[in-house]
């Protein structure tokens, strides 16, 4: 597990070091709500058994050329599903996976304006996530139980992110509202073969 987290940190640092020294780099932090489920390949979601959780992190936005920028991030996100049954566990239960996520996004800053000062942007790119821990809670229970995985069972989550947002000034600060969809591509341990993570998140960020 420590090796996976170190690998994620190295990927983030390597991305940051590729940014030109004279680029106008912006730093920021983002916090908000994630709505997630586990679904079959190609499905946006499997049904309405959603899990609501906090998500947040830090990011760097570095201009590349014109309206394009690169945005590496380091995030915490919890994904899962409620009222689930699998071939391994017949009774209904909730499951959640706590991830340390590193996306590397391409960002397109448009000239579209929602108001005089609010600017719209779009972003997309891959992510890799290290599983910090996974938990389950049977129906009728009030406590989450940690899954007893060995290191082999803690497979990383890989996927892509598609999103959009808007930046706007508030007093002397620049804020951004970000809406994104995470589509997992990696198989989950101890889940049906075609189940992957899916998450829709809405966050508010501050740029410095």
C-alpha positions as CSV (number, residue, x, y, z in Angstrom):
1,X,0.0,0.0,0.0
2,X,2.8,2.4,0.9
3,X,4.4,1.7,-2.5
4,X,1.2,2.6,-4.3
5,X,0.8,5.9,-2.5
6,X,4.5,6.7,-3.1
7,X,3.9,6.0,-6.8
8,X,1.0,8.4,-6.9
9,X,3.0,11.1,-5.2
10,X,5.8,10.6,-7.8
11,X,3.4,10.8,-10.7
12,X,2.0,14.1,-9.3
13,X,5.5,15.6,-8.8
14,X,6.7,14.5,-12.2
15,X,3.7,16.2,-13.8
16,X,4.3,19.4,-11.8
17,X,8.0,19.4,-12.9
18,X,7.0,19.4,-16.6
19,X,5.3,22.8,-16.2
20,X,7.4,25.6,-17.7
21,X,9.1,27.7,-15.0
22,X,7.6,31.0,-16.5
23,X,4.0,29.7,-16.6
24,X,1.4,31.5,-14.5
25,X,0.6,28.7,-12.2
26,X,-2.5,28.7,-10.0
27,X,-2.8,26.7,-6.8
28,X,-6.2,25.7,-5.4
29,X,-8.2,23.5,-3.0
30,X,-11.6,22.0,-3.7
31,X,-14.3,20.5,-1.4
32,X,-17.7,19.1,-2.0
33,X,-20.1,16.2,-2.4
34,X,-19.7,12.9,-4.4
35,X,-22.6,10.7,-5.4
36,X,-21.4,7.2,-6.4
37,X,-22.4,3.7,-7.3
38,X,-21.0,0.5,-8.6
39,X,-22.1,-0.3,-12.2
40,X,-21.5,-2.6,-15.1
41,X,-19.1,-1.6,-17.9
42,X,-20.6,1.1,-20.1
43,X,-23.5,2.0,-17.7
44,X,-23.5,5.5,-16.3
45,X,-25.1,3.9,-13.3
46,X,-26.7,0.6,-12.5
47,X,-29.7,1.7,-10.5
48,X,-30.6,4.3,-7.9
49,X,-28.6,2.7,-5.0
50,X,-26.3,5.7,-4.5
51,X,-23.8,6.5,-1.8
52,X,-23.3,10.1,-0.7
53,X,-19.9,11.2,0.7
54,X,-17.4,14.0,1.0
55,X,-14.7,14.6,-1.6
56,X,-11.9,17.2,-1.6
57,X,-8.3,17.8,-2.5
58,X,-5.7,20.2,-3.9
59,X,-4.8,21.0,-7.5
60,X,-2.4,23.0,-9.7
61,X,-3.5,24.7,-12.9
62,X,-0.6,25.6,-15.3
63,X,-1.2,27.3,-18.7
64,X,0.2,25.3,-21.6
65,X,-0.7,27.4,-24.7
66,X,-3.5,29.9,-25.2
67,X,-6.7,28.7,-23.6
68,X,-5.3,25.2,-22.7
69,X,-3.9,24.2,-19.3
70,X,-2.8,21.1,-17.5
71,X,-4.3,20.4,-14.0
72,X,-2.8,17.7,-11.8
73,X,-4.7,17.0,-8.6
74,X,-4.4,15.1,-5.4
75,X,-7.8,14.2,-4.0
76,X,-9.6,12.1,-1.5
77,X,-12.8,10.5,-2.7
78,X,-15.1,7.8,-1.3
79,X,-17.0,5.6,-3.7
80,X,-19.5,2.8,-3.2
81,X,-23.1,1.6,-3.3
82,X,-26.0,1.1,-1.0
83,X,-28.3,-2.0,-0.8
84,X,-26.0,-4.3,-2.7
85,X,-25.9,-8.0,-3.0
86,X,-23.1,-10.0,-4.8
87,X,-22.2,-13.6,-5.6
88,X,-19.9,-13.4,-2.5
89,X,-22.4,-11.9,0.0
90,X,-26.1,-12.8,-0.4
91,X,-27.6,-10.5,2.2
92,X,-28.1,-6.8,1.4
93,X,-25.4,-4.4,2.5
94,X,-23.7,-1.1,1.8
95,X,-20.1,-0.9,0.5
96,X,-17.7,2.0,0.3
97,X,-14.1,2.4,-1.0
98,X,-11.8,5.2,0.3
99,X,-9.3,6.4,-2.4
100,X,-6.4,8.7,-2.7
101,X,-6.9,9.8,-6.3
102,X,-4.4,11.5,-8.7
103,X,-6.1,12.9,-11.9
104,X,-4.1,14.6,-14.6
105,X,-6.6,16.8,-16.5
106,X,-6.4,18.8,-19.6
107,X,-8.3,22.0,-19.1
108,X,-9.9,24.2,-21.8
109,X,-10.7,27.7,-20.6
110,X,-13.5,29.1,-22.8
111,X,-14.6,32.7,-23.4
112,X,-18.2,31.6,-22.5
113,X,-19.6,33.7,-19.7
114,X,-22.5,32.9,-17.4
115,X,-22.3,36.4,-16.1
116,X,-20.0,39.4,-16.8
117,X,-17.3,37.9,-14.6
118,X,-18.0,34.1,-14.6
119,X,-16.0,32.1,-17.1
120,X,-16.8,28.5,-18.2
121,X,-14.2,25.8,-18.5
122,X,-14.1,22.1,-19.5
123,X,-11.7,19.4,-18.3
124,X,-11.0,15.7,-19.1
125,X,-8.2,13.2,-18.4
126,X,-7.2,10.0,-16.7
127,X,-6.8,9.2,-13.0
128,X,-5.2,6.5,-10.9
129,X,-6.3,5.9,-7.3
130,X,-4.8,3.9,-4.4
131,X,-7.3,2.2,-2.2
132,X,-6.8,3.4,1.4
133,X,-9.4,1.0,2.8
134,X,-12.8,-0.5,2.0
135,X,-15.7,-1.0,4.3
136,X,-19.1,-2.7,4.4
137,X,-22.2,-2.3,6.5
138,X,-25.0,-5.0,6.5
139,X,-28.6,-3.8,6.5
140,X,-29.8,-3.1,10.1
141,X,-26.3,-2.4,11.3
142,X,-25.2,1.1,12.4
143,X,-21.5,0.5,12.1
144,X,-19.1,0.2,9.2
145,X,-16.8,-2.8,9.2
146,X,-13.3,-2.7,7.5
147,X,-12.8,-5.4,4.9
148,X,-9.9,-7.7,5.7
149,X,-8.0,-7.4,2.5
150,X,-4.4,-8.4,2.0
151,X,-2.2,-6.2,-0.2
152,X,-3.1,-8.2,-3.3
153,X,-6.8,-7.3,-2.8
154,X,-6.1,-3.6,-2.6
155,X,-6.1,-3.1,-6.4
156,X,-5.8,0.5,-7.7
157,X,-8.7,2.1,-9.4
158,X,-8.1,3.5,-12.9
159,X,-10.4,5.6,-15.0
160,X,-11.2,8.8,-16.7
161,X,-12.8,12.1,-15.7
162,X,-15.1,14.3,-17.7
163,X,-16.2,17.6,-16.3
164,X,-16.9,21.3,-16.6
165,X,-17.0,24.3,-14.3
166,X,-17.2,28.0,-13.8
167,X,-14.8,30.5,-12.2
168,X,-15.9,33.7,-10.6
169,X,-14.5,36.4,-8.4
170,X,-15.8,37.0,-4.8
171,X,-14.2,40.1,-3.2
172,X,-10.4,39.4,-3.7
173,X,-10.8,35.7,-4.2
174,X,-11.3,33.6,-7.3
175,X,-13.7,30.7,-6.7
176,X,-14.7,27.9,-9.0
177,X,-17.6,25.5,-9.0
178,X,-16.7,22.1,-10.6
179,X,-19.0,19.4,-11.8
180,X,-17.4,16.1,-12.9
181,X,-18.1,12.5,-13.7
182,X,-15.6,9.7,-12.8
183,X,-15.9,6.5,-14.8
184,X,-13.8,3.7,-13.4
185,X,-12.2,1.2,-15.7
186,X,-10.6,-1.2,-13.3
187,X,-12.2,-4.3,-11.8
188,X,-13.0,-4.1,-8.1
189,X,-11.9,-6.9,-5.8
190,X,-14.6,-9.1,-4.4
191,X,-17.2,-7.6,-6.7
192,X,-18.9,-9.1,-9.8
193,X,-16.5,-9.2,-12.8
194,X,-18.2,-6.3,-14.7
195,X,-18.6,-3.9,-11.7
196,X,-16.6,-0.6,-11.7
197,X,-16.8,2.6,-9.7
198,X,-18.9,5.5,-11.0
199,X,-19.1,8.9,-9.3
200,X,-20.7,12.3,-9.9
201,X,-19.2,15.1,-7.8
202,X,-19.9,18.8,-7.2
203,X,-17.2,20.9,-5.5
204,X,-16.4,24.5,-4.7
205,X,-12.7,25.5,-5.0
206,X,-10.5,28.5,-4.2
207,X,-7.7,29.5,-6.5
208,X,-4.6,31.3,-5.1
